[in-house]
Amino acid sequence: MPVTNRFVFDSFALIGYLEDEKLSDRIEQLLRSARAGDTKLYLHAIHSGVAIKSRSEFILSLTRCVTSVTSH
């Protein structure tokens, strides 16, 4: 079954998630959905630097998620 849910993350989404802001629960939900293969997430390479500088464990989690999504 093809993935129909697709989202593009920008730096505001990543920073909001890292800072546990208002919509961080929604971002986490999308990350989990992508990990399960139900959602495709996109992130511009420029925005990935935000996560690296903010929290190294998050970028590891994001990398696993992206790897999981791209392998489907």
PDB file of N, CA, C and O in Angstrom:
ATOM      1  N   MET A   1       0.848  -1.183   0.000  1.00  0.00           N
ATOM      2  CA  MET A   1       0.000   0.000   0.000  1.00  0.00           C
ATOM      3  C   MET A   1       0.895   1.249   0.000  1.00  0.00           C
ATOM      4  O   MET A   1       1.751   1.378   0.875  1.00  0.00           O
ATOM      5  N   PRO A   2       0.722   2.163  -0.950  1.00  0.00           N
ATOM      6  CA  PRO A   2       1.570   3.349  -1.019  1.00  0.00           C
ATOM      7  C   PRO A   2       1.300   4.320   0.134  1.00  0.00           C
ATOM      8  O   PRO A   2       0.183   4.417   0.643  1.00  0.00           O
ATOM      9  N   VAL A   3       2.332   5.017   0.518  1.00  0.00           N
ATOM     10  CA  VAL A   3       2.213   6.029   1.564  1.00  0.00           C
ATOM     11  C   VAL A   3       1.500   7.246   0.989  1.00  0.00           C
ATOM     12  O   VAL A   3       1.900   7.772  -0.049  1.00  0.00           O
ATOM     13  N   THR A   4       0.458   7.686   1.655  1.00  0.00           N
ATOM     14  CA  THR A   4      -0.290   8.850   1.175  1.00  0.00           C
ATOM     15  C   THR A   4      -0.049  10.088   2.029  1.00  0.00           C
ATOM     16  O   THR A   4      -0.296  11.208   1.581  1.00  0.00           O
ATOM     17  N   ASN A   5       0.428   9.898   3.246  1.00  0.00           N
ATOM     18  CA  ASN A   5       0.710  11.027   4.134  1.00  0.00           C
ATOM     19  C   ASN A   5       2.135  11.497   3.913  1.00  0.00           C
ATOM     20  O   ASN A   5       3.078  10.722   4.076  1.00  0.00           O
ATOM     21  N   ARG A   6       2.298  12.759   3.545  1.00  0.00           N
ATOM     22  CA  ARG A   6       3.625  13.324   3.313  1.00  0.00           C
ATOM     23  C   ARG A   6       3.698  14.696   3.974  1.00  0.00           C
ATOM     24  O   ARG A   6       2.775  15.504   3.864  1.00  0.00           O
ATOM     25  N   PHE A   7       4.811  14.947   4.664  1.00  0.00           N
ATOM     26  CA  PHE A   7       5.006  16.214   5.349  1.00  0.00           C
ATOM     27  C   PHE A   7       6.435  16.682   5.154  1.00  0.00           C
ATOM     28  O   PHE A   7       7.354  15.869   5.053  1.00  0.00           O
ATOM     29  N   VAL A   8       6.621  17.994   5.101  1.00  0.00           N
ATOM     30  CA  VAL A   8       7.945  18.598   5.027  1.00  0.00           C
ATOM     31  C   VAL A   8       8.195  19.325   6.347  1.00  0.00           C
ATOM     32  O   VAL A   8       7.418  20.188   6.756  1.00  0.00           O
ATOM     33  N   PHE A   9       9.292  18.959   7.001  1.00  0.00           N
ATOM     34  CA  PHE A   9       9.673  19.637   8.244  1.00  0.00           C
ATOM     35  C   PHE A   9      10.553  20.827   7.901  1.00  0.00           C
ATOM     36  O   PHE A   9      11.397  20.751   7.008  1.00  0.00           O
ATOM     37  N   ASP A  10      10.351  21.921   8.614  1.00  0.00           N
ATOM     38  CA  ASP A  10      11.249  23.062   8.513  1.00  0.00           C
ATOM     39  C   ASP A  10      11.932  23.252   9.863  1.00  0.00           C
ATOM     40  O   ASP A  10      11.697  22.485  10.796  1.00  0.00           O
ATOM     41  N   SER A  11      12.760  24.255   9.962  1.00  0.00           N
ATOM     42  CA  SER A  11      13.505  24.455  11.206  1.00  0.00           C
ATOM     43  C   SER A  11      12.586  24.781  12.373  1.00  0.00           C
ATOM     44  O   SER A  11      12.898  24.423  13.509  1.00  0.00           O
ATOM     45  N   PHE A  12      11.468  25.445  12.130  1.00  0.00           N
ATOM     46  CA  PHE A  12      10.543  25.763  13.218  1.00  0.00           C
ATOM     47  C   PHE A  12       9.939  24.501  13.822  1.00  0.00           C
ATOM     48  O   PHE A  12       9.769  24.415  15.039  1.00  0.00           O
ATOM     49  N   ALA A  13       9.621  23.541  12.996  1.00  0.00           N
ATOM     50  CA  ALA A  13       9.083  22.275  13.493  1.00  0.00           C
ATOM     51  C   ALA A  13      10.126  21.553  14.344  1.00  0.00           C
ATOM     52  O   ALA A  13       9.807  21.035  15.415  1.00  0.00           O
ATOM     53  N   LEU A  14      11.356  21.521  13.875  1.00  0.00           N
ATOM     54  CA  LEU A  14      12.413  20.835  14.618  1.00  0.00           C
ATOM     55  C   LEU A  14      12.728  21.521  15.936  1.00  0.00           C
ATOM     56  O   LEU A  14      12.845  20.869  16.974  1.00  0.00           O
ATOM     57  N   ILE A  15      12.862  22.821  15.890  1.00  0.00           N
ATOM     58  CA  ILE A  15      13.154  23.559  17.122  1.00  0.00           C
ATOM     59  C   ILE A  15      11.995  23.437  18.100  1.00  0.00           C
ATOM     60  O   ILE A  15      12.209  23.255  19.299  1.00  0.00           O
ATOM     61  N   GLY A  16      10.776  23.535  17.601  1.00  0.00           N
ATOM     62  CA  GLY A  16       9.613  23.376  18.471  1.00  0.00           C
ATOM     63  C   GLY A  16       9.575  22.010  19.125  1.00  0.00           C
ATOM     64  O   GLY A  16       9.222  21.887  20.298  1.00  0.00           O
ATOM     65  N   TYR A  17       9.935  20.990  18.376  1.00  0.00           N
ATOM     66  CA  TYR A  17       9.984  19.641  18.937  1.00  0.00           C
ATOM     67  C   TYR A  17      11.069  19.547  20.008  1.00  0.00           C
ATOM     68  O   TYR A  17      10.836  19.017  21.094  1.00  0.00           O
ATOM     69  N   LEU A  18      12.241  20.061  19.694  1.00  0.00           N
ATOM     70  CA  LEU A  18      13.361  19.998  20.633  1.00  0.00           C
ATOM     71  C   LEU A  18      13.100  20.777  21.909  1.00  0.00           C
ATOM     72  O   LEU A  18      13.552  20.389  22.986  1.00  0.00           O
ATOM     73  N   GLU A  19      12.371  21.874  21.785  1.00  0.00           N
ATOM     74  CA  GLU A  19      12.084  22.731  22.938  1.00  0.00           C
ATOM     75  C   GLU A  19      10.768  22.357  23.625  1.00  0.00           C
ATOM     76  O   GLU A  19      10.336  23.040  24.553  1.00  0.00           O
ATOM     77  N   ASP A  20      10.141  21.287  23.174  1.00  0.00           N
ATOM     78  CA  ASP A  20       8.879  20.810  23.746  1.00  0.00           C
ATOM     79  C   ASP A  20       7.808  21.903  23.731  1.00  0.00           C
ATOM     80  O   ASP A  20       7.108  22.123  24.719  1.00  0.00           O
ATOM     81  N   GLU A  21       7.700  22.578  22.593  1.00  0.00           N
ATOM     82  CA  GLU A  21       6.717  23.645  22.448  1.00  0.00           C
ATOM     83  C   GLU A  21       5.340  23.075  22.122  1.00  0.00           C
ATOM     84  O   GLU A  21       5.144  21.860  22.103  1.00  0.00           O
ATOM     85  N   LYS A  22       4.407  23.959  21.870  1.00  0.00           N
ATOM     86  CA  LYS A  22       2.993  23.631  21.732  1.00  0.00           C
ATOM     87  C   LYS A  22       2.693  22.428  20.826  1.00  0.00           C
ATOM     88  O   LYS A  22       1.913  21.560  21.218  1.00  0.00           O
ATOM     89  N   LEU A  23       3.275  22.352  19.657  1.00  0.00           N
ATOM     90  CA  LEU A  23       2.956  21.279  18.709  1.00  0.00           C
ATOM     91  C   LEU A  23       3.970  20.136  18.714  1.00  0.00           C
ATOM     92  O   LEU A  23       3.982  19.322  17.790  1.00  0.00           O
ATOM     93  N   SER A  24       4.811  20.063  19.728  1.00  0.00           N
ATOM     94  CA  SER A  24       5.835  19.008  19.759  1.00  0.00           C
ATOM     95  C   SER A  24       5.217  17.608  19.785  1.00  0.00           C
ATOM     96  O   SER A  24       5.811  16.665  19.262  1.00  0.00           O
ATOM     97  N   ASP A  25       4.053  17.464  20.378  1.00  0.00           N
ATOM     98  CA  ASP A  25       3.382  16.161  20.386  1.00  0.00           C
ATOM     99  C   ASP A  25       3.000  15.730  18.968  1.00  0.00           C
ATOM    100  O   ASP A  25       3.089  14.551  18.626  1.00  0.00           O
ATOM    101  N   ARG A  26       2.581  16.681  18.158  1.00  0.00           N
ATOM    102  CA  ARG A  26       2.217  16.377  16.763  1.00  0.00           C
ATOM    103  C   ARG A  26       3.457  15.975  15.957  1.00  0.00           C
ATOM    104  O   ARG A  26       3.399  15.048  15.150  1.00  0.00           O
ATOM    105  N   ILE A  27       4.560  16.661  16.172  1.00  0.00           N
ATOM    106  CA  ILE A  27       5.809  16.319  15.491  1.00  0.00           C
ATOM    107  C   ILE A  27       6.250  14.919  15.892  1.00  0.00           C
ATOM    108  O   ILE A  27       6.657  14.128  15.042  1.00  0.00           O
ATOM    109  N   GLU A  28       6.174  14.613  17.170  1.00  0.00           N
ATOM    110  CA  GLU A  28       6.532  13.272  17.637  1.00  0.00           C
ATOM    111  C   GLU A  28       5.625  12.216  17.003  1.00  0.00           C
ATOM    112  O   GLU A  28       6.091  11.144  16.615  1.00  0.00           O
ATOM    113  N   GLN A  29       4.350  12.517  16.901  1.00  0.00           N
ATOM    114  CA  GLN A  29       3.399  11.595  16.280  1.00  0.00           C
ATOM    115  C   GLN A  29       3.782  11.337  14.817  1.00  0.00           C
ATOM    116  O   GLN A  29       3.726  10.200  14.349  1.00  0.00           O
ATOM    117  N   LEU A  30       4.168  12.388  14.105  1.00  0.00           N
ATOM    118  CA  LEU A  30       4.582  12.232  12.711  1.00  0.00           C
ATOM    119  C   LEU A  30       5.871  11.416  12.596  1.00  0.00           C
ATOM    120  O   LEU A  30       6.008  10.598  11.686  1.00  0.00           O
ATOM    121  N   LEU A  31       6.808  11.635  13.508  1.00  0.00           N
ATOM    122  CA  LEU A  31       8.048  10.849  13.508  1.00  0.00           C
ATOM    123  C   LEU A  31       7.755   9.367  13.728  1.00  0.00           C
ATOM    124  O   LEU A  31       8.318   8.504  13.054  1.00  0.00           O
ATOM    125  N   ARG A  32       6.875   9.089  14.670  1.00  0.00           N
ATOM    126  CA  ARG A  32       6.515   7.689  14.933  1.00  0.00           C
ATOM    127  C   ARG A  32       5.787   7.066  13.743  1.00  0.00           C
ATOM    128  O   ARG A  32       6.019   5.906  13.402  1.00  0.00           O
ATOM    129  N   SER A  33       4.919   7.834  13.123  1.00  0.00           N
ATOM    130  CA  SER A  33       4.190   7.345  11.957  1.00  0.00           C
ATOM    131  C   SER A  33       5.148   7.053  10.799  1.00  0.00           C
ATOM    132  O   SER A  33       4.984   6.067  10.080  1.00  0.00           O
ATOM    133  N   ALA A  34       6.137   7.912  10.630  1.00  0.00           N
ATOM    134  CA  ALA A  34       7.135   7.684   9.581  1.00  0.00           C
ATOM    135  C   ALA A  34       7.974   6.452   9.892  1.00  0.00           C
ATOM    136  O   ALA A  34       8.296   5.666   9.001  1.00  0.00           O
ATOM    137  N   ARG A  35       8.317   6.295  11.138  1.00  0.00           N
ATOM    138  CA  ARG A  35       9.093   5.123  11.540  1.00  0.00           C
ATOM    139  C   ARG A  35       8.321   3.840  11.246  1.00  0.00           C
ATOM    140  O   ARG A  35       8.913   2.826  10.878  1.00  0.00           O
ATOM    141  N   ALA A  36       7.012   3.885  11.405  1.00  0.00           N
ATOM    142  CA  ALA A  36       6.161   2.724  11.145  1.00  0.00           C
ATOM    143  C   ALA A  36       5.911   2.529   9.649  1.00  0.00           C
ATOM    144  O   ALA A  36       5.352   1.514   9.235  1.00  0.00           O
ATOM    145  N   GLY A  37       6.328   3.506   8.843  1.00  0.00           N
ATOM    146  CA  GLY A  37       6.144   3.391   7.399  1.00  0.00           C
ATOM    147  C   GLY A  37       4.818   3.916   6.894  1.00  0.00           C
ATOM    148  O   GLY A  37       4.472   3.709   5.731  1.00  0.00           O
ATOM    149  N   ASP A  38       4.067   4.597   7.753  1.00  0.00           N
ATOM    150  CA  ASP A  38       2.752   5.116   7.376  1.00  0.00           C
ATOM    151  C   ASP A  38       2.803   6.531   6.804  1.00  0.00           C
ATOM    152  O   ASP A  38       1.845   6.988   6.182  1.00  0.00           O
ATOM    153  N   THR A  39       3.907   7.211   7.013  1.00  0.00           N
ATOM    154  CA  THR A  39       4.052   8.607   6.623  1.00  0.00           C
ATOM    155  C   THR A  39       5.431   8.814   6.021  1.00  0.00           C
ATOM    156  O   THR A  39       6.404   8.192   6.446  1.00  0.00           O
ATOM    157  N   LYS A  40       5.507   9.690   5.031  1.00  0.00           N
ATOM    158  CA  LYS A  40       6.799  10.084   4.471  1.00  0.00           C
ATOM    159  C   LYS A  40       7.118  11.477   4.975  1.00  0.00           C
ATOM    160  O   LYS A  40       6.287  12.383   4.898  1.00  0.00           O
ATOM    161  N   LEU A  41       8.324  11.643   5.491  1.00  0.00           N
ATOM    162  CA  LEU A  41       8.768  12.946   5.971  1.00  0.00           C
ATOM    163  C   LEU A  41       9.915  13.440   5.114  1.00  0.00           C
ATOM    164  O   LEU A  41      10.756  12.662   4.663  1.00  0.00           O
ATOM    165  N   TYR A  42       9.937  14.734   4.899  1.00  0.00           N
ATOM    166  CA  TYR A  42      11.000  15.358   4.132  1.00  0.00           C
ATOM    167  C   TYR A  42      11.621  16.467   4.973  1.00  0.00           C
ATOM    168  O   TYR A  42      10.946  17.131   5.760  1.00  0.00           O
ATOM    169  N   LEU A  43      12.913  16.646   4.785  1.00  0.00           N
ATOM    170  CA  LEU A  43      13.651  17.662   5.518  1.00  0.00           C
ATOM    171  C   LEU A  43      14.744  18.188   4.607  1.00  0.00           C
ATOM    172  O   LEU A  43      15.551  17.414   4.092  1.00  0.00           O
ATOM    173  N   HIS A  44      14.779  19.488   4.407  1.00  0.00           N
ATOM    174  CA  HIS A  44      15.826  20.079   3.585  1.00  0.00           C
ATOM    175  C   HIS A  44      17.153  19.949   4.335  1.00  0.00           C
ATOM    176  O   HIS A  44      17.192  20.075   5.559  1.00  0.00           O
ATOM    177  N   ALA A  45      18.210  19.703   3.618  1.00  0.00           N
ATOM    178  CA  ALA A  45      19.530  19.517   4.221  1.00  0.00           C
ATOM    179  C   ALA A  45      19.942  20.701   5.090  1.00  0.00           C
ATOM    180  O   ALA A  45      20.623  20.522   6.099  1.00  0.00           O
ATOM    181  N   ILE A  46      19.539  21.890   4.712  1.00  0.00           N
ATOM    182  CA  ILE A  46      19.889  23.080   5.510  1.00  0.00           C
ATOM    183  C   ILE A  46      19.292  22.976   6.911  1.00  0.00           C
ATOM    184  O   ILE A  46      19.937  23.366   7.884  1.00  0.00           O
ATOM    185  N   HIS A  47      18.077  22.458   7.028  1.00  0.00           N
ATOM    186  CA  HIS A  47      17.409  22.375   8.320  1.00  0.00           C
ATOM    187  C   HIS A  47      17.963  21.256   9.196  1.00  0.00           C
ATOM    188  O   HIS A  47      17.777  21.290  10.413  1.00  0.00           O
ATOM    189  N   SER A  48      18.622  20.293   8.628  1.00  0.00           N
ATOM    190  CA  SER A  48      19.166  19.201   9.439  1.00  0.00           C
ATOM    191  C   SER A  48      20.264  19.700  10.362  1.00  0.00           C
ATOM    192  O   SER A  48      20.488  19.105  11.416  1.00  0.00           O
ATOM    193  N   GLY A  49      20.954  20.773  10.002  1.00  0.00           N
ATOM    194  CA  GLY A  49      21.984  21.346  10.862  1.00  0.00           C
ATOM    195  C   GLY A  49      21.429  21.866  12.168  1.00  0.00           C
ATOM    196  O   GLY A  49      22.132  21.870  13.179  1.00  0.00           O
ATOM    197  N   VAL A  50      20.188  22.302  12.168  1.00  0.00           N
ATOM    198  CA  VAL A  50      19.544  22.780  13.392  1.00  0.00           C
ATOM    199  C   VAL A  50      19.490  21.660  14.422  1.00  0.00           C
ATOM    200  O   VAL A  50      19.800  21.872  15.594  1.00  0.00           O
ATOM    201  N   ALA A  51      19.101  20.482  13.988  1.00  0.00           N
ATOM    202  CA  ALA A  51      18.982  19.353  14.906  1.00  0.00           C
ATOM    203  C   ALA A  51      20.349  18.923  15.419  1.00  0.00           C
ATOM    204  O   ALA A  51      20.485  18.567  16.589  1.00  0.00           O
ATOM    205  N   ILE A  52      21.348  18.952  14.573  1.00  0.00           N
ATOM    206  CA  ILE A  52      22.689  18.538  14.981  1.00  0.00           C
ATOM    207  C   ILE A  52      23.213  19.466  16.068  1.00  0.00           C
ATOM    208  O   ILE A  52      23.799  19.007  17.049  1.00  0.00           O
ATOM    209  N   LYS A  53      23.005  20.762  15.902  1.00  0.00           N
ATOM    210  CA  LYS A  53      23.497  21.716  16.891  1.00  0.00           C
ATOM    211  C   LYS A  53      22.679  21.668  18.179  1.00  0.00           C
ATOM    212  O   LYS A  53      23.209  21.941  19.256  1.00  0.00           O
ATOM    213  N   SER A  54      21.401  21.326  18.082  1.00  0.00           N
ATOM    214  CA  SER A  54      20.527  21.400  19.239  1.00  0.00           C
ATOM    215  C   SER A  54      20.611  20.178  20.143  1.00  0.00           C
ATOM    216  O   SER A  54      20.698  20.313  21.363  1.00  0.00           O
ATOM    217  N   ARG A  55      20.587  18.996  19.557  1.00  0.00           N
ATOM    218  CA  ARG A  55      20.580  17.798  20.394  1.00  0.00           C
ATOM    219  C   ARG A  55      21.016  16.605  19.557  1.00  0.00           C
ATOM    220  O   ARG A  55      20.303  16.187  18.644  1.00  0.00           O
ATOM    221  N   SER A  56      22.187  16.058  19.867  1.00  0.00           N
ATOM    222  CA  SER A  56      22.750  14.987  19.044  1.00  0.00           C
ATOM    223  C   SER A  56      21.880  13.737  19.046  1.00  0.00           C
ATOM    224  O   SER A  56      21.786  13.057  18.025  1.00  0.00           O
ATOM    225  N   GLU A  57      21.245  13.422  20.163  1.00  0.00           N
ATOM    226  CA  GLU A  57      20.407  12.217  20.180  1.00  0.00           C
ATOM    227  C   GLU A  57      19.186  12.362  19.275  1.00  0.00           C
ATOM    228  O   GLU A  57      18.692  11.368  18.741  1.00  0.00           O
ATOM    229  N   PHE A  58      18.695  13.589  19.097  1.00  0.00           N
ATOM    230  CA  PHE A  58      17.572  13.789  18.204  1.00  0.00           C
ATOM    231  C   PHE A  58      17.966  13.496  16.762  1.00  0.00           C
ATOM    232  O   PHE A  58      17.205  12.870  16.024  1.00  0.00           O
ATOM    233  N   ILE A  59      19.146  13.942  16.360  1.00  0.00           N
ATOM    234  CA  ILE A  59      19.559  13.697  14.985  1.00  0.00           C
ATOM    235  C   ILE A  59      19.744  12.206  14.740  1.00  0.00           C
ATOM    236  O   ILE A  59      19.478  11.725  13.639  1.00  0.00           O
ATOM    237  N   LEU A  60      20.196  11.468  15.750  1.00  0.00           N
ATOM    238  CA  LEU A  60      20.296  10.022  15.592  1.00  0.00           C
ATOM    239  C   LEU A  60      18.910   9.412  15.393  1.00  0.00           C
ATOM    240  O   LEU A  60      18.724   8.545  14.539  1.00  0.00           O
ATOM    241  N   SER A  61      17.959   9.860  16.168  1.00  0.00           N
ATOM    242  CA  SER A  61      16.587   9.377  16.041  1.00  0.00           C
ATOM    243  C   SER A  61      16.011   9.754  14.681  1.00  0.00           C
ATOM    244  O   SER A  61      15.359   8.939  14.029  1.00  0.00           O
ATOM    245  N   LEU A  62      16.255  10.994  14.255  1.00  0.00           N
ATOM    246  CA  LEU A  62      15.761  11.458  12.966  1.00  0.00           C
ATOM    247  C   LEU A  62      16.403  10.660  11.834  1.00  0.00           C
ATOM    248  O   LEU A  62      15.732  10.307  10.864  1.00  0.00           O
ATOM    249  N   THR A  63      17.692  10.376  11.954  1.00  0.00           N
ATOM    250  CA  THR A  63      18.385   9.594  10.939  1.00  0.00           C
ATOM    251  C   THR A  63      17.774   8.206  10.821  1.00  0.00           C
ATOM    252  O   THR A  63      17.554   7.713   9.714  1.00  0.00           O
ATOM    253  N   ARG A  64      17.500   7.579  11.952  1.00  0.00           N
ATOM    254  CA  ARG A  64      16.858   6.258  11.936  1.00  0.00           C
ATOM    255  C   ARG A  64      15.492   6.340  11.268  1.00  0.00           C
ATOM    256  O   ARG A  64      15.117   5.469  10.483  1.00  0.00           O
ATOM    257  N   CYS A  65      14.763   7.385  11.587  1.00  0.00           N
ATOM    258  CA  CYS A  65      13.431   7.577  11.023  1.00  0.00           C
ATOM    259  C   CYS A  65      13.512   7.761   9.511  1.00  0.00           C
ATOM    260  O   CYS A  65      12.763   7.126   8.769  1.00  0.00           O
ATOM    261  N   VAL A  66      14.406   8.616   9.054  1.00  0.00           N
ATOM    262  CA  VAL A  66      14.558   8.871   7.624  1.00  0.00           C
ATOM    263  C   VAL A  66      15.012   7.603   6.918  1.00  0.00           C
ATOM    264  O   VAL A  66      14.527   7.294   5.830  1.00  0.00           O
ATOM    265  N   THR A  67      15.929   6.871   7.517  1.00  0.00           N
ATOM    266  CA  THR A  67      16.394   5.615   6.935  1.00  0.00           C
ATOM    267  C   THR A  67      15.249   4.637   6.804  1.00  0.00           C
ATOM    268  O   THR A  67      15.111   3.958   5.786  1.00  0.00           O
ATOM    269  N   SER A  68      14.436   4.568   7.831  1.00  0.00           N
ATOM    270  CA  SER A  68      13.281   3.674   7.811  1.00  0.00           C
ATOM    271  C   SER A  68      12.298   4.068   6.716  1.00  0.00           C
ATOM    272  O   SER A  68      11.772   3.213   6.004  1.00  0.00           O
ATOM    273  N   VAL A  69      12.056   5.363   6.588  1.00  0.00           N
ATOM    274  CA  VAL A  69      11.099   5.835   5.593  1.00  0.00           C
ATOM    275  C   VAL A  69      11.616   5.610   4.190  1.00  0.00           C
ATOM    276  O   VAL A  69      10.863   5.177   3.318  1.00  0.00           O
ATOM    277  N   THR A  70      12.887   5.895   3.954  1.00  0.00           N
ATOM    278  CA  THR A  70      13.421   5.763   2.597  1.00  0.00           C
ATOM    279  C   THR A  70      13.600   4.320   2.175  1.00  0.00           C
ATOM    280  O   THR A  70      13.696   4.040   0.980  1.00  0.00           O
ATOM    281  N   SER A  71      13.645   3.411   3.108  1.00  0.00           N
ATOM    282  CA  SER A  71      13.815   2.012   2.743  1.00  0.00           C
ATOM    283  C   SER A  71      12.484   1.342   2.388  1.00  0.00           C
ATOM    284  O   SER A  71      12.473   0.189   1.955  1.00  0.00           O
ATOM    285  N   HIS A  72      11.383   2.037   2.562  1.00  0.00           N
ATOM    286  CA  HIS A  72      10.060   1.461   2.234  1.00  0.00           C
ATOM    287  C   HIS A  72       9.702   1.710   0.821  1.00  0.00           C
ATOM    288  O   HIS A  72       8.631   1.299   0.375  1.00  0.00           O
TER     289      HIS A  72
END
